[in-house]
């Protein structure tokens, strides 16, 4: 059982974890704060102020429940986030390591997501996410003028503030991709995931993630892209694929499709 008291947590203590890191791929930092009570957890203005003070891409806030899933919320310095994969993995590592939990599997509940995270070894985790629905989309004339390169096979999720996913020919074109940020923000509220297959390794994917409408043009480490990539490429079941995020810092994790879920295999470390 996880501890349900926090006398040993200093006031305003925030934990930091580095997620999706491997070799030269540095991943992204997520901050984690354990809320002392439900009133603190539900105080959005307070949580936003903490996220602004942290200045990290994501801060995960946890309210531990001994008899049910642990409640979770995520904030960037610019506002609340619907879902944050690397923040969830960071939260799992904090709960297991700091609270000395014997549990190897943790369940989280947000306003819209039920998420399971399992520790498989020291600093190694699997996060289980539902598969999204993607439908074929078409580029409008305005959108074509935004992108400096032609994108292929554009698909989108159902919510209007969800995602676009599209393909570029190869890794090099993905690295060179750019677009008119102001025009993009005026045209859509969707985040943009661009991806390419590796020419020489069939089980390797590359991607970049853009969401300038929400404060930062390009995200450095994005777990929420994992189920989108699995469905977009129609990955065969029970095969593990390497995913490299080609941001300035770089991020790495692995994914596989299992039944109606996408498994994300990731490394979580405490910064030295």
VENNOR-V266158 format. One record per residue. N is the residue number from 1. RES is the residue in one letter. SS is DSSP state (helix for helix, strand for strand, loop for the rest). OMEGA is omega in degrees with one decimal (NA if undefined). Layout:
BEGIN
n	res	ss	omega
N	RES	SS	OMEGA
N	RES	SS	OMEGA
END
This chain:
BEGIN
n	res	ss	omega
1	X	loop	174.7
2	X	loop	173.3
3	X	loop	177.1
4	X	loop	176.3
5	X	loop	-171.1
6	X	loop	179.6
7	X	loop	-176.0
8	X	loop	176.9
9	X	loop	179.1
10	X	loop	179.8
11	X	loop	178.1
12	X	loop	179.0
13	X	loop	179.3
14	X	loop	179.8
15	X	strand	-178.7
16	X	strand	175.7
17	X	strand	176.1
18	X	strand	-171.1
19	X	strand	-179.9
20	X	loop	-179.5
21	X	loop	177.6
22	X	strand	179.7
23	X	loop	-178.7
24	X	loop	175.7
25	X	strand	-169.7
26	X	loop	179.3
27	X	loop	-178.0
28	X	strand	178.7
29	X	strand	172.1
30	X	strand	176.1
31	X	strand	-178.4
32	X	strand	175.0
33	X	strand	176.3
34	X	strand	-177.7
35	X	loop	-175.6
36	X	loop	-179.2
37	X	loop	-176.4
38	X	helix	179.2
39	X	helix	177.9
40	X	helix	-178.2
41	X	helix	-176.7
42	X	helix	-179.7
43	X	loop	-175.8
44	X	helix	-179.8
45	X	helix	178.3
46	X	helix	-179.7
47	X	helix	178.2
48	X	helix	179.6
49	X	helix	177.2
50	X	helix	179.9
51	X	helix	178.0
52	X	helix	179.5
53	X	helix	179.3
54	X	helix	179.8
55	X	loop	179.3
56	X	loop	178.2
57	X	loop	179.7
58	X	strand	169.0
59	X	strand	177.7
60	X	strand	178.0
61	X	strand	-174.2
62	X	strand	166.5
63	X	strand	-175.1
64	X	loop	175.6
65	X	loop	-176.1
66	X	loop	-175.0
67	X	loop	-179.9
68	X	loop	178.6
69	X	loop	178.6
70	X	strand	-178.6
71	X	strand	-176.3
72	X	strand	171.7
73	X	strand	-179.2
74	X	strand	177.4
75	X	strand	164.8
76	X	strand	175.3
77	X	loop	-175.5
78	X	loop	179.2
79	X	strand	-179.5
80	X	strand	-177.9
81	X	strand	-179.7
82	X	loop	177.9
83	X	loop	178.7
84	X	loop	-177.7
85	X	helix	-176.1
86	X	helix	174.0
87	X	helix	178.4
88	X	helix	177.5
89	X	helix	177.1
90	X	helix	179.4
91	X	helix	178.6
92	X	helix	-179.5
93	X	helix	178.5
94	X	helix	-178.1
95	X	helix	-177.4
96	X	helix	-174.3
97	X	helix	-176.2
98	X	helix	-178.3
99	X	loop	176.5
100	X	loop	-177.6
101	X	loop	173.2
102	X	loop	178.4
103	X	loop	175.3
104	X	loop	178.8
105	X	strand	-179.2
106	X	strand	176.4
107	X	strand	179.5
108	X	strand	176.8
109	X	strand	172.9
110	X	loop	179.2
111	X	loop	-174.5
112	X	loop	-174.7
113	X	loop	166.2
114	X	strand	-171.3
115	X	strand	175.6
116	X	strand	177.6
117	X	strand	-178.9
118	X	strand	173.9
119	X	strand	-178.7
120	X	strand	178.2
121	X	strand	179.1
122	X	loop	178.7
123	X	loop	-178.6
124	X	strand	-175.7
125	X	strand	168.2
126	X	strand	174.9
127	X	strand	-177.5
128	X	strand	-176.2
129	X	strand	176.8
130	X	strand	177.2
131	X	loop	177.8
132	X	loop	172.7
133	X	loop	176.5
134	X	loop	177.0
135	X	strand	-179.5
136	X	strand	178.6
137	X	loop	178.2
138	X	loop	178.7
139	X	loop	173.3
140	X	loop	178.2
141	X	helix	179.9
142	X	helix	-179.2
143	X	helix	179.9
144	X	helix	-179.8
145	X	helix	-179.3
146	X	helix	-174.8
147	X	strand	178.4
148	X	loop	177.0
149	X	loop	177.4
150	X	loop	176.8
151	X	loop	-175.0
152	X	strand	168.6
153	X	strand	-179.5
154	X	strand	175.0
155	X	strand	-177.6
156	X	strand	172.0
157	X	loop	-174.1
158	X	loop	-178.6
159	X	loop	-179.0
160	X	loop	176.0
161	X	loop	-177.4
162	X	loop	-171.5
163	X	strand	158.0
164	X	strand	172.2
165	X	strand	-178.4
166	X	strand	-174.7
167	X	strand	168.5
168	X	loop	-171.0
169	X	loop	-174.5
170	X	loop	-178.1
171	X	helix	-177.2
172	X	helix	179.2
173	X	helix	177.3
174	X	helix	178.2
175	X	helix	-176.6
176	X	helix	-173.3
177	X	loop	173.0
178	X	loop	-178.4
179	X	strand	-179.3
180	X	loop	-172.7
181	X	helix	-177.2
182	X	helix	-179.8
183	X	helix	179.2
184	X	helix	-179.8
185	X	helix	178.9
186	X	helix	-172.9
187	X	helix	-172.5
188	X	loop	173.1
189	X	loop	-177.2
190	X	loop	167.4
191	X	strand	-175.6
192	X	strand	174.9
193	X	strand	177.3
194	X	strand	-172.2
195	X	strand	177.9
196	X	strand	174.8
197	X	strand	173.9
198	X	loop	-177.3
199	X	loop	-172.3
200	X	loop	-177.8
201	X	loop	-171.9
202	X	loop	-178.4
203	X	loop	-179.7
204	X	strand	178.1
205	X	strand	172.6
206	X	strand	176.9
207	X	strand	169.4
208	X	strand	-173.7
209	X	strand	-177.7
210	X	strand	175.2
211	X	strand	-174.6
212	X	helix	179.3
213	X	helix	-174.0
214	X	helix	168.8
215	X	loop	-177.3
216	X	strand	-175.7
217	X	strand	-175.7
218	X	strand	178.5
219	X	loop	-175.8
220	X	loop	-177.3
221	X	loop	-166.3
222	X	loop	177.5
223	X	loop	-178.5
224	X	loop	177.3
225	X	helix	-172.7
226	X	helix	179.7
227	X	helix	176.4
228	X	helix	-180.0
229	X	helix	-179.1
230	X	helix	-179.2
231	X	helix	-178.5
232	X	helix	-178.2
233	X	loop	-179.4
234	X	loop	-177.2
235	X	loop	178.1
236	X	loop	-178.0
237	X	strand	172.0
238	X	loop	172.6
239	X	loop	-176.7
240	X	loop	179.7
241	X	strand	174.6
242	X	strand	178.6
243	X	strand	178.8
244	X	strand	176.2
245	X	strand	-172.1
246	X	loop	174.0
247	X	loop	-178.6
248	X	loop	178.2
249	X	loop	-177.3
250	X	loop	176.9
251	X	strand	-178.2
252	X	strand	167.1
253	X	strand	178.6
254	X	strand	179.7
255	X	strand	170.9
256	X	strand	176.3
257	X	strand	178.5
258	X	strand	-178.3
259	X	loop	-179.2
260	X	loop	-178.9
261	X	strand	170.9
262	X	strand	178.7
263	X	strand	178.3
264	X	strand	-179.5
265	X	strand	-170.9
266	X	strand	176.1
267	X	strand	176.9
268	X	strand	-177.3
269	X	strand	171.6
270	X	loop	-178.3
271	X	loop	-179.9
272	X	loop	NA
END
